[in-house]
Amino acid sequence: MVVKTIQDNIFNSSAKHIAFAINAEGFNDSGFAGQVAATYWHELANCGKNEIGTVLSKTVGDKTFHALVCHSLHNGWGDNQAEVIKECFDKIPANGEPIATIAIGSGFIGKIAGASIRQIVCGMHESQQQIILYAGYTLEAVINCYNEEKEKTKAKIKRIDH
């Protein structure tokens, strides 16, 4: 669940865990993943293929970076973005400690690959983890987004049932 939003540089976070998205093909040399690869986790830039839903982790100093495999360069983000994000966050072994993350999917690569910020935020909010979202959103906006998406899902189910 998103417990707090912060507008600051995530690398300044006091959280011991930092999560971010990577692609299934393993080419992670641009965007936020590229920043992490260049500074903390060099082998992440070309880490090889991984299945959607996989979480790769590496500890550097007092931070553990968690790369969430949640989209494909070839097939995009898919229709189940909320479920994949929730699944990935729930796999992180944070032991109750908060996990800092960015606005996953809001960068250039995410946008051209079809990321739905609304679905991704819903997945974060449904996670069992305590998530600190480093983005230009307020916590109220995150909760409102989550509630709106849940209402849309209920309305779709009702239309299908009738």
For each residue, the residues with C-beta under 8 A, 3 or more apart:
1: 124 125 126 127 128 129 130 131
2: 5 121 124 125 131 132 133 139 142 143
3: 98 130 131 132 139
4: 98 132 133 139
5: 2 132 133 134 135 137 138 139 141 142
6: 13 132 133 134
7: 134 135 136
8: 12 13 134
9: 12 134
10: 13 18 100 101 102 134
11: 18
12: 8 9
13: 6 8 10 18 100 132 134
14:
15: 18 97 98 99 100 132
16: 62 63 64 94 97
17: 63 64 66 92 94 97 98 99 100
18: 10 11 13 15 36 63 64 65 66 99 100 101
19: 65 66 67 68 88 89 92 99 100 101 131
20: 32 33 36 65 66 67 68 101 102 104
21: 32 33 67 68 69 70 71 104 105 110
22: 26 28 33 44 47 50 56 67 68 69 70
23: 26 27 28 69 71 72 73 109
24: 49 50 51 52 69 71 72 73
25: 49 72 73 74
26: 22 23 46 47 48 49 50
27: 23 45 46 73
28: 22 23 31 33 34 36 37 44 45 46 47 67
29: 33 34 37 38 45 46
30: 33 34 108 109
31: 28 34 35 107 108 109 110
32: 20 21 35 36 102 107
33: 20 21 22 28 29 30 36 37 44 67
34: 28 29 30 31 37 38 45
35: 31 32 38 39
36: 18 20 28 32 33 39 40 41 44 65 67
37: 28 29 33 34 40 41 42 43 44 45
38: 29 34 35 42 45
39: 35 36
40: 36 37 58 60 63 65
41: 36 37 44 58 60 65 67
42: 37 38 45
43: 37 46 47
44: 22 28 33 36 37 41 47 56 58 67
45: 27 28 29 34 37 38 42
46: 26 27 28 29 43
47: 22 26 28 43 44 50 56 67
48: 26
49: 24 25 26
50: 22 24 26 47 54 56 69
51: 24 54 69
52: 24 69 70 71 72 78 84
53: 69 70 84 87 88 91
54: 50 51 69 88
55: 66 67 68 69 88 91 92
56: 22 44 47 50 66 67 69
57: 64 65 66 67 92 93
58: 40 41 44 64 65
59: 63 64 65
60: 40 41 63 64 65
61:
62: 16
63: 16 17 18 40 59 60
64: 16 17 18 57 58 59 60
65: 18 19 20 36 40 41 57 58 59 60
66: 17 18 19 20 55 56 57 92 99
67: 19 20 21 22 28 33 36 41 44 47 55 56 57
68: 19 20 21 22 55 85 88 89 104
69: 21 22 23 24 50 51 52 53 54 55 56 88
70: 21 22 52 53 77 81 84 85 88 104
71: 21 23 24 52 76 77 78 105 110 113 115
72: 23 24 25 52 75 76 77 78 113
73: 23 24 25 27 113
74: 25
75: 72 78
76: 71 72 113 114
77: 70 71 72 81 105 110 113 114 115 116
78: 52 71 72 75 81 84
79:
80: 83 84
81: 70 77 78 84 85 105 115 116 119 120 123
82: 85 86 119 120 122 123 126 149
83: 80 86 87 123
84: 52 53 70 78 80 81 87 88 123
85: 68 70 81 82 88 89 104 119 120 122 123 124 127
86: 82 83 89 90 123 124 126 127
87: 53 83 84 90 91
88: 19 53 54 55 68 69 70 84 85 91 92
89: 19 68 85 86 92 99 101 123 124 127 128 129 131
90: 86 87 127 128 129
91: 53 55 87 88
92: 17 19 55 57 66 88 89 99 129
93: 57
94: 16 17 97 98 99 129 130
95:
96: 130
97: 15 16 17 94 130
98: 3 4 15 17 94 129 130 131 132
99: 15 17 18 19 66 89 92 94 129 130 131 132
100: 10 13 15 17 18 19 131 132 134
101: 10 18 19 20 89 104 124 131 132 133 134
102: 10 20 32 106 133 134 135
103: 106 117 133 134 135 136 137
104: 20 21 68 70 85 101 110 115 120 124
105: 21 71 77 81 110 111 115 116 117 120
106: 102 103 110 111 115 117 135
107: 31 32 110 111
108: 30 31 111 112
109: 23 30 31 112 113
110: 21 31 71 77 104 105 106 107 113 115
111: 105 106 107 108 115
112: 108 109
113: 71 72 73 76 77 109 110
114: 76 77
115: 71 77 81 104 105 106 110 111 120
116: 77 81 105 119 120
117: 103 105 106 120 121
118: 121 122 145 148 149
119: 81 82 85 116 122 123 149
120: 81 82 85 104 105 115 116 117 123 124
121: 2 117 118 124 125 133 137 142 145 146
122: 82 85 118 119 125 126 145 146 149 150
123: 81 82 83 84 85 86 89 119 120 126 127
124: 1 2 85 86 89 101 104 120 121 127 131 133 142
125: 1 2 121 122 131 142 143 146
126: 1 82 86 122 123 146
127: 1 85 86 89 90 123 124 131
128: 1 89 90
129: 1 89 90 92 94 98 99
130: 1 3 94 96 97 98 99
131: 1 2 3 19 89 98 99 100 101 124 125 127
132: 2 3 4 5 6 13 15 98 99 100 101
133: 2 4 5 6 101 102 103 121 124 137 142
134: 5 6 7 8 9 10 13 100 101 102 103
135: 5 7 102 103 106
136: 7 103
137: 5 103 121 133 141 142
138: 5 141 142
139: 2 3 4 5 142 143
140: 143 144
141: 5 137 138 144 145
142: 2 5 121 124 125 133 137 138 139 145 146
143: 2 125 139 140 146 147
144: 140 141 147 148
145: 118 121 122 141 142 148 149
146: 121 122 125 126 142 143 149 150
147: 143 144 150 151
148: 118 144 145 151 152
149: 82 118 119 122 145 146 152 153
150: 122 146 147 153 154
151: 147 148 154 155
152: 148 149 155 156
153: 149 150 156 157
154: 150 151 157 158
155: 151 152 158 159
156: 152 153 159 160
157: 153 154 160 161
158: 154 155 161 162
159: 155 156 162
160: 156 157
161: 157 158
162: 158 159
